[in-house]
Amino acid sequence: MVVATSRVDFVSFPSRIRHPMAINLLAGGAAFIAYASMYAFRKPFTAASFDGMHLAGIDYKVWLVIAQVMGYMLSKVRGITWIAEIQRHRRAHTLAGLIGFSWIALLGFALIPAPWNIPFLFLNGLPLGMVWGVVFGYLEGRRGTELMGACMCASFIVGSGVVKTVGVWLMVRWHVTEFWMPFVTGLLFVPPLYLGTWILEHLPAPDAADIAARSVRMPMDASTRRAFLSRFLAGIAMIVMAYVALTVTRDFRDNFAVEIWSDLGRGGDASVFTETEVPIAIAVLIITALTMVVRDNLKALMLNHVLIFSGFAIAVFSTWLHRHGMIDPLAWVGFSGFGLYLAYVPYNATFFERMLATFRVTANVGFVMYIADSSGYMGSVLVILVKEFGGMHLSWASFYADTLMTLSSIGMVITLVSALYFHEKARRSKVTVAVPAAA
């Protein structure tokens, strides 16, 4: 009887937590674990170089990246409506199905000889674009969403670097081939994925104070989505343009990190991935999480614009310093990565959360986030195609630097205009609400 009671208490433990900070930390930690584990099914193949392998004169690895990003992009497009409509009780089973499908695709990648295994990377990416929306659905609409979301988004930075390190370790220490390494890496991360998902599934729902501080988060049908777009179309267009600039540069840096480091003289060094990414993750997590102390939603939305603008500016300035020989390659990749993630993480953790709360919109973050994300990965595919088929003969590091300077400069301008747009729209909304009350 005592054993049975203990088991029940353990199983119900997350749902019985009531202290807000305890919920924030537990939910943020669980989201970090779950989403970082997803990277073990998406990114480990990028740790391999596939030296000497080509198809139609193009590096075999480039074909793999294009195939996976195409699948990931289509997943984001489908997620615009699918994530907006998903019900809470379906999240855990959906997450298991998405990850399971991608893992089976990695098995096909290992079993089928090259180059016929390239389509399996497309199949691998096809479900993974949905994972962010499923996980973030557990976190949104709470007073501590910023802290939870920042913890989850830290996995963007740490997770990718860690799984690359694990991938290199498997190949070097255990002599796992480049084709089996992605599948084996995924296997190692199944237990933490299960743990993170289990905790998220047993979290208490947002309470009355959460709903009062933010807005109710509900599935969005077609008519609700149309009404939302008609109200915020200009602002969403600017968000999408800035987010495309970020996604293109961040994704290029992530997918071709091995090649960039090789150009910079640090090829074959597995530790370099975590050496740069862990400090970035810690710094961005702290900065983003601190925005939760700003209770006024409009002020917090403007603060998000400041962070995004600052991130673009840091990326541009660090690249300028590197080009003029004022900082070494390690510092450049580190600072440029910090700038990119300082701008990228708010969109994924706090920007849309505060946007919905500012205008008291009954909606969910997933819908607008997937509009931005699908557009971002379309841009990512286009840039890779231009790099390989556009007659450009730049090294990976040089192409990254040129892309970073150009798109980040554009992003700075768009972010300024976006801040003015949302501030003015919020001011007009307050005036509209106040006029009937005065009458």
Secondary structure, DSSP 8 states (H G I E B T S, - for coil): -HHHHHHHHHHHHHHH---HHHHHHHHHHHHHHHHHHHHHHHSGGGG---TT-EETTEEHHHHHHHHHHHHHHHHHHHHHHHHHH--GGGHHHHHHHHHHHHHHHHHHHHHS-TTTTHHHHHHHHHHHTTHHHHHHTTTSSSTTHHHHHHHHHHHHHHHHHHHHHHHHHHHHHS---TTTHHHHHHHHTHHHHHHHHHHHHTS----HHHHHHS--B----HHHHHHHHHHHHHHHHHHHHHHHHHHHHHHHHHHTHHHHHHHTT-TT-THHHHHHHHHHHHHHHHHHHGGGG---HHHHHHHHHHHHHHHHHHHHHHHHHHHTTSS-HHHHHHHHHHHHHHHHHHIIIIIHHHHHHHTT-SB-HHHHHHHHHHHHHHHHHHHHHHHHHS-----HHHHHHHHHHHHHHHHHHHHHHHHHHHHHHHHHHHHHHHHHHH-
